[in-house]
Amino acid sequence: MPDANGDSVPDVWTVRSDGSVRFYAGGRTVLSGSGTEIIAPASHWKTRIAIG
């Protein structure tokens, strides 16, 4: 995964079962919290196998 927030640590993008897309800023030790919702739940995201 690329570094989307400029801290030189790869970040994670996920698609949740409700179809929402979330961003998790990578950290040197852990991914924290429930991420930031980037795209609200949408049915077309439920059928995607991967992003990127």
N, CA, C and O atoms as a Tripos MOL2 file, in Angstrom:
@<TRIPOS>MOLECULE
protein
  208   207    52     0     0
PROTEIN
NO_CHARGES

@<TRIPOS>ATOM
      1 N           0.8370   -1.1780    0.0000 N.3       1 MET1
      2 CA          0.0000    0.0000    0.0000 C.3       1 MET1
      3 C           0.8820    1.2410    0.0000 C.2       1 MET1
      4 O           1.9540    1.2490    0.6060 O.2       1 MET1
      5 N           0.4360    2.2730   -0.6700 N.am      2 PRO2
      6 CA          1.2110    3.5150   -0.6660 C.3       2 PRO2
      7 C           1.0190    4.2980    0.6360 C.2       2 PRO2
      8 O           0.1320    4.0150    1.4420 O.2       2 PRO2
      9 N           1.8790    5.2810    0.8000 N.am      3 ASP3
     10 CA          1.7830    6.2000    1.9360 C.3       3 ASP3
     11 C           0.9250    7.3880    1.5040 C.2       3 ASP3
     12 O           1.3830    8.2330    0.7360 O.2       3 ASP3
     13 N          -0.3030    7.4590    1.9860 N.am      4 ALA4
     14 CA         -1.2270    8.5100    1.5590 C.3       4 ALA4
     15 C          -1.1360    9.7820    2.3930 C.2       4 ALA4
     16 O          -1.5850   10.8400    1.9530 O.2       4 ALA4
     17 N          -0.5620    9.6950    3.5920 N.am      5 ASN5
     18 CA         -0.5440   10.8780    4.4520 C.3       5 ASN5
     19 C           0.8510   11.4750    4.6670 C.2       5 ASN5
     20 O           1.0140   12.3730    5.4930 O.2       5 ASN5
     21 N           1.8490   10.9890    3.9370 N.am      6 GLY6
     22 CA          3.1700   11.6100    3.9430 C.3       6 GLY6
     23 C           4.0610   11.3470    5.1370 C.2       6 GLY6
     24 O           5.0130   12.0960    5.3560 O.2       6 GLY6
     25 N           3.7890   10.2970    5.9310 N.am      7 ASP7
     26 CA          4.6480   10.0240    7.0870 C.3       7 ASP7
     27 C           5.6580    8.9040    6.8230 C.2       7 ASP7
     28 O           6.3200    8.4380    7.7500 O.2       7 ASP7
     29 N           5.7790    8.4730    5.5740 N.am      8 SER8
     30 CA          6.7230    7.4190    5.1470 C.3       8 SER8
     31 C           6.3810    6.0380    5.6680 C.2       8 SER8
     32 O           7.2300    5.1470    5.6490 O.2       8 SER8
     33 N           5.1520    5.8380    6.1340 N.am      9 VAL9
     34 CA          4.6790    4.5350    6.5960 C.3       9 VAL9
     35 C           3.4800    4.1570    5.7330 C.2       9 VAL9
     36 O           2.5550    4.9590    5.6070 O.2       9 VAL9
     37 N           3.4620    2.9530    5.1290 N.am     10 PRO10
     38 CA          2.3140    2.5600    4.3020 C.3      10 PRO10
     39 C           1.0070    2.6280    5.0890 C.2      10 PRO10
     40 O           0.9670    2.3300    6.2830 O.2      10 PRO10
     41 N          -0.0530    3.0230    4.4010 N.am     11 ASP11
     42 CA         -1.3720    3.1360    5.0050 C.3      11 ASP11
     43 C          -2.2810    2.0420    4.4720 C.2      11 ASP11
     44 O          -1.9530    1.3850    3.4850 O.2      11 ASP11
     45 N          -3.4190    1.8440    5.1190 N.am     12 VAL12
     46 CA         -4.3380    0.7730    4.7380 C.3      12 VAL12
     47 C          -5.6970    1.3650    4.3800 C.2      12 VAL12
     48 O          -6.2220    2.2260    5.0850 O.2      12 VAL12
     49 N          -6.2520    0.8860    3.2720 N.am     13 TRP13
     50 CA         -7.6070    1.2350    2.8430 C.3      13 TRP13
     51 C          -8.4360   -0.0390    2.9400 C.2      13 TRP13
     52 O          -7.9830   -1.1040    2.5220 O.2      13 TRP13
     53 N          -9.6370    0.0570    3.4810 N.am     14 THR14
     54 CA        -10.4890   -1.1220    3.6040 C.3      14 THR14
     55 C         -11.8740   -0.8430    3.0550 C.2      14 THR14
     56 O         -12.3270    0.3000    3.0060 O.2      14 THR14
     57 N         -12.5330   -1.9070    2.6470 N.am     15 VAL15
     58 CA        -13.9480   -1.8370    2.2790 C.3      15 VAL15
     59 C         -14.6790   -2.6980    3.2970 C.2      15 VAL15
     60 O         -14.4300   -3.8990    3.4000 O.2      15 VAL15
     61 N         -15.5820   -2.0770    4.0480 N.am     16 ARG16
     62 CA        -16.3170   -2.8030    5.0750 C.3      16 ARG16
     63 C         -17.5070   -3.5270    4.4620 C.2      16 ARG16
     64 O         -17.8890   -3.2540    3.3240 O.2      16 ARG16
     65 N         -18.0800   -4.4350    5.2070 N.am     17 SER17
     66 CA        -19.1990   -5.2320    4.6940 C.3      17 SER17
     67 C         -20.4190   -4.3840    4.3450 C.2      17 SER17
     68 O         -21.2630   -4.8200    3.5630 O.2      17 SER17
     69 N         -20.5270   -3.1750    4.9140 N.am     18 ASP18
     70 CA        -21.6590   -2.3000    4.5750 C.3      18 ASP18
     71 C         -21.3980   -1.5030    3.2920 C.2      18 ASP18
     72 O         -22.2640   -0.7450    2.8540 O.2      18 ASP18
     73 N         -20.2230   -1.6640    2.6910 N.am     19 GLY19
     74 CA        -19.8820   -0.9680    1.4540 C.3      19 GLY19
     75 C         -19.1730    0.3530    1.6670 C.2      19 GLY19
     76 O         -18.9100    1.0640    0.6980 O.2      19 GLY19
     77 N         -18.8510    0.7080    2.9140 N.am     20 SER20
     78 CA        -18.1160    1.9500    3.1510 C.3      20 SER20
     79 C         -16.6190    1.7020    2.9660 C.2      20 SER20
     80 O         -16.1210    0.6000    3.1970 O.2      20 SER20
     81 N         -15.9200    2.7480    2.5450 N.am     21 VAL21
     82 CA        -14.4700    2.6790    2.3620 C.3      21 VAL21
     83 C         -13.8360    3.4810    3.4850 C.2      21 VAL21
     84 O         -14.2090    4.6280    3.7290 O.2      21 VAL21
     85 N         -12.8670    2.8660    4.1720 N.am     22 ARG22
     86 CA        -12.2130    3.5170    5.3080 C.3      22 ARG22
     87 C         -10.7120    3.5790    5.1010 C.2      22 ARG22
     88 O         -10.1170    2.7160    4.4550 O.2      22 ARG22
     89 N         -10.1160    4.6160    5.6630 N.am     23 PHE23
     90 CA         -8.6790    4.8570    5.6050 C.3      23 PHE23
     91 C          -8.1010    4.7020    7.0040 C.2      23 PHE23
     92 O          -8.6240    5.2650    7.9650 O.2      23 PHE23
     93 N          -7.0240    3.9400    7.1120 N.am     24 TYR24
     94 CA         -6.3100    3.7590    8.3730 C.3      24 TYR24
     95 C          -4.8750    4.2350    8.1570 C.2      24 TYR24
     96 O          -4.1310    3.6640    7.3600 O.2      24 TYR24
     97 N          -4.4990    5.2900    8.8790 N.am     25 ALA25
     98 CA         -3.1190    5.7760    8.7810 C.3      25 ALA25
     99 C          -2.2020    4.7640    9.4470 C.2      25 ALA25
    100 O          -2.3880    4.4260   10.6160 O.2      25 ALA25
    101 N          -1.2250    4.2850    8.7170 N.am     26 GLY26
    102 CA         -0.2750    3.3230    9.2770 C.3      26 GLY26
    103 C           0.6040    4.0010   10.3070 C.2      26 GLY26
    104 O           0.9190    5.1850   10.1910 O.2      26 GLY26
    105 N           0.9910    3.2510   11.3000 N.am     27 GLY27
    106 CA          1.8940    3.7630   12.3240 C.3      27 GLY27
    107 C           3.0990    2.8470   12.4260 C.2      27 GLY27
    108 O           3.1070    1.7550   11.8580 O.2      27 GLY27
    109 N           4.0820    3.2770   13.1270 N.am     28 ARG28
    110 CA          5.2830    2.4500   13.2550 C.3      28 ARG28
    111 C           5.0220    1.1940   14.0800 C.2      28 ARG28
    112 O           5.7680    0.2200   13.9720 O.2      28 ARG28
    113 N           3.9720    1.2030   14.9040 N.am     29 THR29
    114 CA          3.7080    0.0240   15.7300 C.3      29 THR29
    115 C           2.3220   -0.5690   15.5090 C.2      29 THR29
    116 O           2.1810   -1.7910   15.5630 O.2      29 THR29
    117 N           1.2980    0.2340   15.2640 N.am     30 VAL30
    118 CA         -0.0720   -0.2830   15.1640 C.3      30 VAL30
    119 C          -0.9370    0.5650   14.2490 C.2      30 VAL30
    120 O          -0.6000    1.7030   13.9210 O.2      30 VAL30
    121 N          -2.0510   -0.0120   13.8470 N.am     31 LEU31
    122 CA         -3.1370    0.7470   13.2250 C.3      31 LEU31
    123 C          -4.1410    0.9810   14.3350 C.2      31 LEU31
    124 O          -4.4980    0.0510   15.0590 O.2      31 LEU31
    125 N          -4.5950    2.2000   14.4750 N.am     32 SER32
    126 CA         -5.4760    2.4660   15.6120 C.3      32 SER32
    127 C          -6.8840    2.8570   15.1740 C.2      32 SER32
    128 O          -7.1120    3.3280   14.0600 O.2      32 SER32
    129 N          -7.8150    2.6430   16.0970 N.am     33 GLY33
    130 CA         -9.1890    3.0940   15.9200 C.3      33 GLY33
    131 C          -9.9510    2.4050   14.8150 C.2      33 GLY33
    132 O          -9.5580    1.3490   14.3180 O.2      33 GLY33
    133 N         -11.0540    3.0320   14.4420 N.am     34 SER34
    134 CA        -11.9240    2.4360   13.4210 C.3      34 SER34
    135 C         -11.7130    3.0600   12.0520 C.2      34 SER34
    136 O         -12.5160    2.8480   11.1440 O.2      34 SER34
    137 N         -10.6550    3.8180   11.8970 N.am     35 GLY35
    138 CA        -10.3540    4.4270   10.6200 C.3      35 GLY35
    139 C         -11.2410    5.6340   10.3450 C.2      35 GLY35
    140 O         -12.1200    5.9760   11.1350 O.2      35 GLY35
    141 N         -10.9880    6.2680    9.2050 N.am     36 THR36
    142 CA        -11.7540    7.4260    8.7790 C.3      36 THR36
    143 C         -12.5930    7.0310    7.5860 C.2      36 THR36
    144 O         -12.0720    6.5350    6.5870 O.2      36 THR36
    145 N         -13.9000    7.2500    7.6870 N.am     37 GLU37
    146 CA        -14.7670    6.9020    6.5610 C.3      37 GLU37
    147 C         -14.5110    7.8860    5.4260 C.2      37 GLU37
    148 O         -14.6860    9.0930    5.5910 O.2      37 GLU37
    149 N         -14.0960    7.3640    4.2730 N.am     38 ILE38
    150 CA        -13.8090    8.1810    3.1010 C.3      38 ILE38
    151 C         -15.0110    8.1880    2.1610 C.2      38 ILE38
    152 O         -15.3530    9.2230    1.5880 O.2      38 ILE38
    153 N         -15.6450    7.0350    2.0060 N.am     39 ILE39
    154 CA        -16.8390    6.9030    1.1680 C.3      39 ILE39
    155 C         -17.9200    6.2340    1.9980 C.2      39 ILE39
    156 O         -17.7030    5.1730    2.5840 O.2      39 ILE39
    157 N         -19.0840    6.8630    2.0410 N.am     40 ALA40
    158 CA        -20.2130    6.3160    2.7980 C.3      40 ALA40
    159 C         -20.6520    4.9820    2.1930 C.2      40 ALA40
    160 O         -20.3220    4.6850    1.0450 O.2      40 ALA40
    161 N         -21.3900    4.1830    2.9530 N.am     41 PRO41
    162 CA        -21.8540    2.8950    2.4360 C.3      41 PRO41
    163 C         -22.5140    3.0330    1.0590 C.2      41 PRO41
    164 O         -23.3830    3.8780    0.8430 O.2      41 PRO41
    165 N         -22.0720    2.1750    0.1410 N.am     42 ALA42
    166 CA        -22.6080    2.1570   -1.2190 C.3      42 ALA42
    167 C         -22.5790    0.7200   -1.7240 C.2      42 ALA42
    168 O         -21.5760    0.0260   -1.5580 O.2      42 ALA42
    169 N         -23.6560    0.2740   -2.3320 N.am     43 SER43
    170 CA        -23.7710   -1.1300   -2.7170 C.3      43 SER43
    171 C         -22.7090   -1.5750   -3.7220 C.2      43 SER43
    172 O         -22.2980   -2.7350   -3.6920 O.2      43 SER43
    173 N         -22.2530   -0.6870   -4.6100 N.am     44 HIS44
    174 CA        -21.2670   -1.1260   -5.6100 C.3      44 HIS44
    175 C         -19.9130   -1.4770   -4.9980 C.2      44 HIS44
    176 O         -19.1550   -2.2410   -5.5960 O.2      44 HIS44
    177 N         -19.5900   -0.9370   -3.8170 N.am     45 TRP45
    178 CA        -18.3290   -1.2980   -3.1740 C.3      45 TRP45
    179 C         -18.3720   -2.7030   -2.5780 C.2      45 TRP45
    180 O         -17.3220   -3.3090   -2.3630 O.2      45 TRP45
    181 N         -19.5450   -3.2220   -2.3130 N.am     46 LYS46
    182 CA        -19.6510   -4.5660   -1.7160 C.3      46 LYS46
    183 C         -19.1660   -5.6530   -2.6510 C.2      46 LYS46
    184 O         -18.8270   -6.7430   -2.1900 O.2      46 LYS46
    185 N         -19.1190   -5.3930   -3.9540 N.am     47 THR47
    186 CA        -18.7040   -6.4120   -4.9150 C.3      47 THR47
    187 C         -17.2500   -6.2630   -5.3550 C.2      47 THR47
    188 O         -16.7920   -7.0320   -6.2000 O.2      47 THR47
    189 N         -16.5250   -5.3180   -4.8220 N.am     48 ARG48
    190 CA        -15.1310   -5.1110   -5.2150 C.3      48 ARG48
    191 C         -14.2350   -6.0840   -4.4600 C.2      48 ARG48
    192 O         -14.4020   -6.3040   -3.2600 O.2      48 ARG48
    193 N         -13.3020   -6.6500   -5.1700 N.am     49 ILE49
    194 CA        -12.3710   -7.6040   -4.5680 C.3      49 ILE49
    195 C         -11.1560   -6.8740   -3.9810 C.2      49 ILE49
    196 O         -10.6100   -7.2900   -2.9590 O.2      49 ILE49
    197 N         -10.7450   -5.8000   -4.6260 N.am     50 ALA50
    198 CA         -9.5660   -5.0470   -4.1680 C.3      50 ALA50
    199 C          -9.6680   -3.5940   -4.6070 C.2      50 ALA50
    200 O         -10.4150   -3.2490   -5.5230 O.2      50 ALA50
    201 N          -8.9060   -2.7630   -3.9340 N.am     51 ILE51
    202 CA         -8.7870   -1.3700   -4.3460 C.3      51 ILE51
    203 C          -7.2980   -1.1240   -4.6270 C.2      51 ILE51
    204 O          -6.4270   -1.7080   -3.9820 O.2      51 ILE51
    205 N          -7.0330   -0.2690   -5.5760 N.am     52 GLY52
    206 CA         -5.6390    0.1080   -5.8230 C.3      52 GLY52
    207 C          -5.0660   -0.3700   -7.0960 C.2      52 GLY52
    208 O          -3.9010   -0.1010   -7.3880 O.2      52 GLY52
@<TRIPOS>BOND
     1     1     2 1
     2     2     3 1
     3     3     4 2
     4     3     5 am
     5     5     6 1
     6     6     7 1
     7     7     8 2
     8     7     9 am
     9     9    10 1
    10    10    11 1
    11    11    12 2
    12    11    13 am
    13    13    14 1
    14    14    15 1
    15    15    16 2
    16    15    17 am
    17    17    18 1
    18    18    19 1
    19    19    20 2
    20    19    21 am
    21    21    22 1
    22    22    23 1
    23    23    24 2
    24    23    25 am
    25    25    26 1
    26    26    27 1
    27    27    28 2
    28    27    29 am
    29    29    30 1
    30    30    31 1
    31    31    32 2
    32    31    33 am
    33    33    34 1
    34    34    35 1
    35    35    36 2
    36    35    37 am
    37    37    38 1
    38    38    39 1
    39    39    40 2
    40    39    41 am
    41    41    42 1
    42    42    43 1
    43    43    44 2
    44    43    45 am
    45    45    46 1
    46    46    47 1
    47    47    48 2
    48    47    49 am
    49    49    50 1
    50    50    51 1
    51    51    52 2
    52    51    53 am
    53    53    54 1
    54    54    55 1
    55    55    56 2
    56    55    57 am
    57    57    58 1
    58    58    59 1
    59    59    60 2
    60    59    61 am
    61    61    62 1
    62    62    63 1
    63    63    64 2
    64    63    65 am
    65    65    66 1
    66    66    67 1
    67    67    68 2
    68    67    69 am
    69    69    70 1
    70    70    71 1
    71    71    72 2
    72    71    73 am
    73    73    74 1
    74    74    75 1
    75    75    76 2
    76    75    77 am
    77    77    78 1
    78    78    79 1
    79    79    80 2
    80    79    81 am
    81    81    82 1
    82    82    83 1
    83    83    84 2
    84    83    85 am
    85    85    86 1
    86    86    87 1
    87    87    88 2
    88    87    89 am
    89    89    90 1
    90    90    91 1
    91    91    92 2
    92    91    93 am
    93    93    94 1
    94    94    95 1
    95    95    96 2
    96    95    97 am
    97    97    98 1
    98    98    99 1
    99    99   100 2
   100    99   101 am
   101   101   102 1
   102   102   103 1
   103   103   104 2
   104   103   105 am
   105   105   106 1
   106   106   107 1
   107   107   108 2
   108   107   109 am
   109   109   110 1
   110   110   111 1
   111   111   112 2
   112   111   113 am
   113   113   114 1
   114   114   115 1
   115   115   116 2
   116   115   117 am
   117   117   118 1
   118   118   119 1
   119   119   120 2
   120   119   121 am
   121   121   122 1
   122   122   123 1
   123   123   124 2
   124   123   125 am
   125   125   126 1
   126   126   127 1
   127   127   128 2
   128   127   129 am
   129   129   130 1
   130   130   131 1
   131   131   132 2
   132   131   133 am
   133   133   134 1
   134   134   135 1
   135   135   136 2
   136   135   137 am
   137   137   138 1
   138   138   139 1
   139   139   140 2
   140   139   141 am
   141   141   142 1
   142   142   143 1
   143   143   144 2
   144   143   145 am
   145   145   146 1
   146   146   147 1
   147   147   148 2
   148   147   149 am
   149   149   150 1
   150   150   151 1
   151   151   152 2
   152   151   153 am
   153   153   154 1
   154   154   155 1
   155   155   156 2
   156   155   157 am
   157   157   158 1
   158   158   159 1
   159   159   160 2
   160   159   161 am
   161   161   162 1
   162   162   163 1
   163   163   164 2
   164   163   165 am
   165   165   166 1
   166   166   167 1
   167   167   168 2
   168   167   169 am
   169   169   170 1
   170   170   171 1
   171   171   172 2
   172   171   173 am
   173   173   174 1
   174   174   175 1
   175   175   176 2
   176   175   177 am
   177   177   178 1
   178   178   179 1
   179   179   180 2
   180   179   181 am
   181   181   182 1
   182   182   183 1
   183   183   184 2
   184   183   185 am
   185   185   186 1
   186   186   187 1
   187   187   188 2
   188   187   189 am
   189   189   190 1
   190   190   191 1
   191   191   192 2
   192   191   193 am
   193   193   194 1
   194   194   195 1
   195   195   196 2
   196   195   197 am
   197   197   198 1
   198   198   199 1
   199   199   200 2
   200   199   201 am
   201   201   202 1
   202   202   203 1
   203   203   204 2
   204   203   205 am
   205   205   206 1
   206   206   207 1
   207   207   208 2
@<TRIPOS>SUBSTRUCTURE
     1 MET1         2 RESIDUE 1 A MET
     2 PRO2         6 RESIDUE 1 A PRO
     3 ASP3        10 RESIDUE 1 A ASP
     4 ALA4        14 RESIDUE 1 A ALA
     5 ASN5        18 RESIDUE 1 A ASN
     6 GLY6        22 RESIDUE 1 A GLY
     7 ASP7        26 RESIDUE 1 A ASP
     8 SER8        30 RESIDUE 1 A SER
     9 VAL9        34 RESIDUE 1 A VAL
    10 PRO10       38 RESIDUE 1 A PRO
    11 ASP11       42 RESIDUE 1 A ASP
    12 VAL12       46 RESIDUE 1 A VAL
    13 TRP13       50 RESIDUE 1 A TRP
    14 THR14       54 RESIDUE 1 A THR
    15 VAL15       58 RESIDUE 1 A VAL
    16 ARG16       62 RESIDUE 1 A ARG
    17 SER17       66 RESIDUE 1 A SER
    18 ASP18       70 RESIDUE 1 A ASP
    19 GLY19       74 RESIDUE 1 A GLY
    20 SER20       78 RESIDUE 1 A SER
    21 VAL21       82 RESIDUE 1 A VAL
    22 ARG22       86 RESIDUE 1 A ARG
    23 PHE23       90 RESIDUE 1 A PHE
    24 TYR24       94 RESIDUE 1 A TYR
    25 ALA25       98 RESIDUE 1 A ALA
    26 GLY26      102 RESIDUE 1 A GLY
    27 GLY27      106 RESIDUE 1 A GLY
    28 ARG28      110 RESIDUE 1 A ARG
    29 THR29      114 RESIDUE 1 A THR
    30 VAL30      118 RESIDUE 1 A VAL
    31 LEU31      122 RESIDUE 1 A LEU
    32 SER32      126 RESIDUE 1 A SER
    33 GLY33      130 RESIDUE 1 A GLY
    34 SER34      134 RESIDUE 1 A SER
    35 GLY35      138 RESIDUE 1 A GLY
    36 THR36      142 RESIDUE 1 A THR
    37 GLU37      146 RESIDUE 1 A GLU
    38 ILE38      150 RESIDUE 1 A ILE
    39 ILE39      154 RESIDUE 1 A ILE
    40 ALA40      158 RESIDUE 1 A ALA
    41 PRO41      162 RESIDUE 1 A PRO
    42 ALA42      166 RESIDUE 1 A ALA
    43 SER43      170 RESIDUE 1 A SER
    44 HIS44      174 RESIDUE 1 A HIS
    45 TRP45      178 RESIDUE 1 A TRP
    46 LYS46      182 RESIDUE 1 A LYS
    47 THR47      186 RESIDUE 1 A THR
    48 ARG48      190 RESIDUE 1 A ARG
    49 ILE49      194 RESIDUE 1 A ILE
    50 ALA50      198 RESIDUE 1 A ALA
    51 ILE51      202 RESIDUE 1 A ILE
    52 GLY52      206 RESIDUE 1 A GLY
